[in-house]
Amino acid sequence: MKLSVIIPAFNEEKLIAGCVCSVLAAFQANAAADWSGEVIVTDNNSTDRTAELARGAGASVVFEPVNQISRARNAGARVAGGDWFLFIDADSWLHPATLAELLRTVRRNRVAGGGCLIGLDDVPPFLGNLLILWDLLSRTMCWAAGSFVFCRADAFRDIGGFSTELYAAEEIRFSQDLRRWANDNGLKVIILSRHRHISSGRKLRIYNRREWLRHSVRSLAFTRSTIRDRAKLGIFYDGRR
């Protein structure tokens, strides 16, 4: 078995090396004869040293010129050689225990893929309830958070990857497609829960309350049009780091 860890990255020179190194350390901690791993970083048209630092940390790098997270993930998957894909964000860190749980799960050969409960490295107390709500939705609906999505490579190809119609919420669409594929093939989609996958809470610090309020109101009032328009999703695409 081979696991391809795919990391989309846009202007992530501050964090990409740490992310790649966390993956390689998790590989080493879980070394066994029955599996191997590779790390692929998709440079999503960065204007900084993201690609250079990713290579220096030990990842293979592929370039995607269109700044869209779905395209970045799909570009990494096209060159991946694994039987399984794991997509994580560049501002997250793969813990050895999380990888161990993932490997135990896929070795049972009963799942098509899924996600993992998510934690943030620094989150204001008032947002704790939102994380609890997301945990409930994630487990109930089998929705994977974008910072940790795993699946069989054949499932990914049959589904057609992440939707390039969407600039946000693409992981939810993918989770829904994966669940249908799993049902058709007598498999399950699961959310790993023993060890949270930790991502950065930096966006909560970088963007002020007014910016978040504007984004939230627009997303709730005009969800369909917002998630299809990169210009309305500056919090995800303006490159502020």
C-alpha positions in Angstrom: 0.0 0.0 0.0 1.2 3.5 -0.8 -0.2 6.7 0.7 0.2 10.0 -1.1 -0.1 13.1 1.1 -1.1 16.1 -1.1 -0.7 19.6 0.2 -2.1 22.6 -1.7 -0.1 25.7 -1.0 -0.5 29.4 -1.9 2.1 31.8 -0.5 2.9 29.5 2.5 6.6 30.2 2.9 6.1 30.7 6.7 4.5 27.3 7.3 5.1 24.9 4.4 8.4 23.5 5.7 6.9 22.7 9.1 3.9 21.0 7.5 6.1 18.8 5.2 8.4 17.9 8.1 5.5 16.9 10.3 4.3 14.5 7.5 7.8 13.0 7.1 8.2 12.6 10.9 4.8 10.9 11.1 5.9 8.6 8.2 9.0 7.7 10.2 7.1 7.1 13.4 4.8 4.7 11.7 7.3 2.9 9.5 6.3 -0.6 8.5 7.0 -3.0 5.7 3.4 -3.0 4.4 3.2 0.6 3.3 5.1 3.5 1.9 4.4 7.2 1.6 5.1 10.3 -0.5 4.6 14.0 0.0 3.4 16.2 -2.9 3.0 20.0 -2.5 1.1 21.9 -5.2 2.5 25.3 -5.6 -0.8 27.2 -6.5 0.9 30.1 -8.3 2.7 31.4 -5.2 4.7 34.6 -5.4 7.0 33.7 -2.5 9.4 30.9 -1.7 6.8 28.2 -1.1 8.0 25.8 -3.8 11.7 26.2 -2.9 11.1 25.6 0.8 8.8 22.6 0.1 11.5 20.9 -2.0 14.1 21.7 0.6 11.9 20.0 3.3 11.7 16.8 1.2 8.5 17.2 -0.8 7.9 16.8 -4.5 6.4 19.9 -6.0 3.9 20.4 -8.8 2.7 23.7 -10.2 -0.9 24.8 -10.7 -1.3 28.2 -12.3 -5.0 28.8 -11.5 -5.4 30.0 -7.9 -8.2 27.6 -6.7 -7.9 25.0 -3.9 -9.9 22.4 -5.9 -7.5 22.7 -8.8 -4.5 22.6 -6.5 -5.6 19.4 -4.9 -6.5 17.8 -8.3 -3.1 18.8 -9.7 -1.3 17.0 -6.9 -3.5 13.9 -7.3 -2.7 13.7 -11.0 0.9 13.0 -10.3 0.4 11.0 -7.1 1.3 7.3 -7.2 -0.5 6.2 -4.1 -3.4 3.7 -3.6 -4.7 6.2 -1.0 -4.7 10.0 -1.0 -4.6 12.3 2.0 -5.2 16.0 1.5 -4.0 18.3 4.3 -3.7 22.1 4.4 -0.3 23.8 4.4 -1.0 25.5 7.7 -1.7 22.2 9.5 0.5 19.5 11.1 0.2 15.7 10.8 0.6 14.0 14.1 2.0 10.5 14.2 -1.0 9.3 16.2 -3.4 10.6 13.6 -1.5 8.9 10.8 -1.5 5.7 12.9 -5.3 5.8 13.2 -5.6 6.5 9.4 -3.3 3.5 8.6 -5.3 1.2 10.9 -8.5 2.3 9.2 -7.4 1.8 5.6 -5.8 -1.6 6.4 -9.2 -3.0 7.3 -10.2 -2.4 3.7 -13.8 -1.4 4.5 -13.8 2.3 3.9 -13.7 4.5 0.8 -12.3 7.5 2.8 -13.4 10.2 5.1 -12.0 12.9 7.3 -10.9 13.7 10.9 -12.0 15.8 13.7 -10.2 19.2 13.6 -8.6 21.3 16.2 -7.0 24.8 16.0 -3.7 25.8 17.5 -5.1 29.0 18.9 -8.8 29.7 19.0 -10.8 32.3 20.9 -13.1 30.7 23.6 -16.3 31.9 22.0 -15.5 29.8 18.9 -15.4 26.6 20.9 -19.1 26.1 20.4 -18.7 26.4 16.7 -16.2 23.6 16.7 -18.6 21.5 18.7 -21.3 22.2 16.1 -18.9 21.3 13.3 -17.9 18.0 15.1 -21.6 17.1 15.2 -22.2 17.9 11.5 -19.0 16.2 10.5 -19.8 12.9 12.3 -23.5 12.9 11.4 -23.2 13.9 7.7 -19.8 12.3 7.2 -18.4 15.6 6.0 -14.6 15.9 5.9 -13.1 19.3 6.9 -10.9 20.6 4.1 -7.7 20.4 6.1 -7.9 16.6 6.3 -9.6 14.6 3.6 -8.6 11.0 2.7 -9.8 8.6 0.1 -9.0 5.7 -2.1 -7.3 6.7 -5.3 -9.8 4.8 -7.5 -12.7 6.5 -5.7 -11.1 9.9 -6.3 -10.7 9.3 -10.0 -14.2 7.8 -10.4 -15.7 10.9 -8.7 -13.6 13.2 -10.8 -11.8 14.9 -7.9 -12.8 18.1 -6.3 -15.3 20.3 -8.1 -13.6 23.1 -10.0 -17.0 25.0 -10.0 -16.5 25.7 -6.3 -14.0 28.0 -4.6 -15.2 27.1 -1.1 -17.2 24.2 0.4 -15.6 21.9 -2.2 -14.7 19.4 0.6 -18.4 19.1 1.4 -19.4 18.4 -2.2 -16.5 15.9 -2.4 -17.6 14.2 0.9 -21.1 13.8 -0.6 -19.8 12.4 -3.8 -17.5 10.0 -1.9 -20.3 8.8 0.3 -22.4 7.9 -2.8 -19.4 6.1 -4.3 -18.9 4.2 -1.1 -22.5 3.1 -0.9 -22.4 1.9 -4.5 -19.3 -0.2 -3.7 -20.3 -1.6 -0.3 -17.9 0.6 1.7 -18.2 3.3 4.3 -17.1 6.9 4.8 -15.8 7.6 8.3 -14.5 10.5 10.4 -11.5 9.7 12.5 -12.0 10.8 16.1 -9.2 9.5 18.4 -6.8 12.3 17.6 -7.7 15.7 16.2 -5.8 17.1 13.2 -4.4 20.4 14.2 -4.6 23.4 11.9 -3.7 27.0 12.3 -6.2 29.5 13.7 -4.3 32.3 12.0 -7.3 33.6 9.9 -9.1 34.3 13.1 -6.2 36.5 14.1 -5.4 38.1 10.8 -8.9 39.2 9.8 -10.9 41.5 12.1 -14.5 41.0 13.3 -15.9 43.3 10.7 -14.3 41.3 7.9 -15.6 38.1 9.3 -19.0 39.5 9.8 -19.1 40.7 6.2 -18.0 37.3 4.9 -20.4 35.4 7.1 -23.4 37.5 6.1 -22.6 37.2 2.4 -22.0 33.5 2.7 -25.3 32.8 4.5 -27.4 35.1 2.4 -25.9 34.2 -1.0 -24.3 30.8 -0.4 -24.6 29.5 -3.9 -23.2 32.5 -5.7 -20.5 33.2 -3.0 -18.9 29.7 -3.1 -18.6 30.0 -6.9 -16.9 33.4 -7.0 -13.3 33.8 -5.9 -13.7 37.5 -5.8 -16.2 37.1 -2.9 -13.9 34.9 -0.9 -11.0 37.1 -0.1 -10.6 35.5 3.3 -9.5 32.3 1.5 -7.8 33.8 -1.6 -6.3 37.2 -1.0 -3.0 35.8 0.1 -2.9 37.6 3.5 -0.6 35.6 5.7 
